[in-house]
């Protein structure tokens, strides 16, 4: 139940009442004498969870916030999904948002 309550807490990581990182990560840092893991998105702790970052690397997305260059609508990643853009090219539509000249 405690885990469920912790998951619902919206207090930003590293703010008063919520020390940087997770309790498990802090315990690991103490046990291994590793440098303290900083707050999410800073220092040695990139944005998102390891699972979220792995998803982003595999899918080319930025769900975790750790890969802003992969955000939708950047030069490296135009709006929509590859499937939506393929549909737009085939039908002359703009469902993805990548082809504003198409109506």
PLY file of the C-alpha trace (Angstrom):
ply
format ascii 1.0
element vertex 103
property float x
property float y
property float z
element edge 102
property int vertex1
property int vertex2
end_header
0.00 0.00 0.00
2.88 2.37 0.77
4.21 1.90 -2.76
0.80 2.79 -4.16
0.68 5.97 -2.11
4.22 6.92 -3.13
3.29 6.46 -6.78
0.41 8.92 -6.37
2.62 11.61 -4.79
3.00 14.50 -7.20
5.75 16.26 -5.22
8.67 16.90 -7.57
11.72 14.75 -6.99
14.34 16.61 -4.95
11.98 19.11 -3.35
11.26 19.58 0.34
9.70 16.42 1.72
10.86 14.36 -1.27
14.62 13.87 -1.36
16.36 13.39 -4.72
15.95 10.02 -6.43
13.95 7.08 -5.10
14.31 5.45 -1.68
15.65 2.34 -3.42
18.23 4.38 -5.35
19.31 6.22 -2.19
19.71 2.90 -0.35
21.78 1.56 -3.27
23.94 4.71 -3.24
24.58 4.27 0.51
25.29 0.52 0.22
27.72 0.92 -2.67
29.27 4.17 -1.44
28.28 5.67 -4.80
27.81 9.42 -5.23
24.28 10.49 -4.35
21.92 10.25 -7.30
20.60 13.71 -8.01
16.99 14.75 -8.59
15.22 13.51 -11.70
16.40 15.35 -14.79
19.54 16.79 -13.21
23.18 15.83 -12.73
23.71 12.09 -12.90
20.00 11.21 -13.12
18.40 11.89 -16.52
14.69 12.61 -16.88
12.24 9.73 -16.68
12.75 6.18 -15.51
15.19 3.69 -16.94
12.25 1.86 -18.51
10.92 5.09 -20.03
14.31 5.97 -21.46
14.68 2.46 -22.89
11.29 2.85 -24.59
12.40 6.20 -25.99
15.63 4.75 -27.37
13.80 1.82 -28.96
10.89 3.81 -30.37
12.67 7.08 -31.14
10.30 9.02 -28.86
10.70 11.45 -25.93
8.12 10.13 -23.46
10.68 10.31 -20.62
11.85 13.81 -21.44
15.45 12.60 -21.68
15.64 12.82 -25.48
14.33 16.24 -26.57
15.93 15.86 -30.01
13.51 12.98 -30.66
10.40 15.06 -29.88
7.66 15.06 -32.43
8.00 17.92 -34.89
11.79 18.36 -34.75
13.91 18.17 -37.91
14.95 14.64 -36.94
11.36 13.59 -36.18
8.55 15.29 -38.14
5.02 15.36 -36.70
3.03 12.14 -36.50
4.17 8.56 -36.69
5.90 6.96 -39.64
2.66 5.10 -40.41
0.63 8.34 -40.36
3.13 10.09 -42.63
3.08 7.13 -45.05
-0.73 7.29 -45.09
-0.57 11.03 -45.77
1.85 10.57 -48.66
-0.29 7.81 -50.15
-3.59 9.69 -49.83
-2.46 13.31 -50.10
-3.87 14.06 -46.64
-2.37 15.67 -43.54
-3.55 13.53 -40.62
0.00 13.49 -39.18
0.49 17.24 -39.36
3.69 16.75 -41.35
2.16 17.89 -44.65
0.30 21.17 -44.01
0.05 21.88 -47.74
-2.15 18.79 -48.12
-5.74 19.22 -47.05
0 1
1 2
2 3
3 4
4 5
5 6
6 7
7 8
8 9
9 10
10 11
11 12
12 13
13 14
14 15
15 16
16 17
17 18
18 19
19 20
20 21
21 22
22 23
23 24
24 25
25 26
26 27
27 28
28 29
29 30
30 31
31 32
32 33
33 34
34 35
35 36
36 37
37 38
38 39
39 40
40 41
41 42
42 43
43 44
44 45
45 46
46 47
47 48
48 49
49 50
50 51
51 52
52 53
53 54
54 55
55 56
56 57
57 58
58 59
59 60
60 61
61 62
62 63
63 64
64 65
65 66
66 67
67 68
68 69
69 70
70 71
71 72
72 73
73 74
74 75
75 76
76 77
77 78
78 79
79 80
80 81
81 82
82 83
83 84
84 85
85 86
86 87
87 88
88 89
89 90
90 91
91 92
92 93
93 94
94 95
95 96
96 97
97 98
98 99
99 100
100 101
101 102
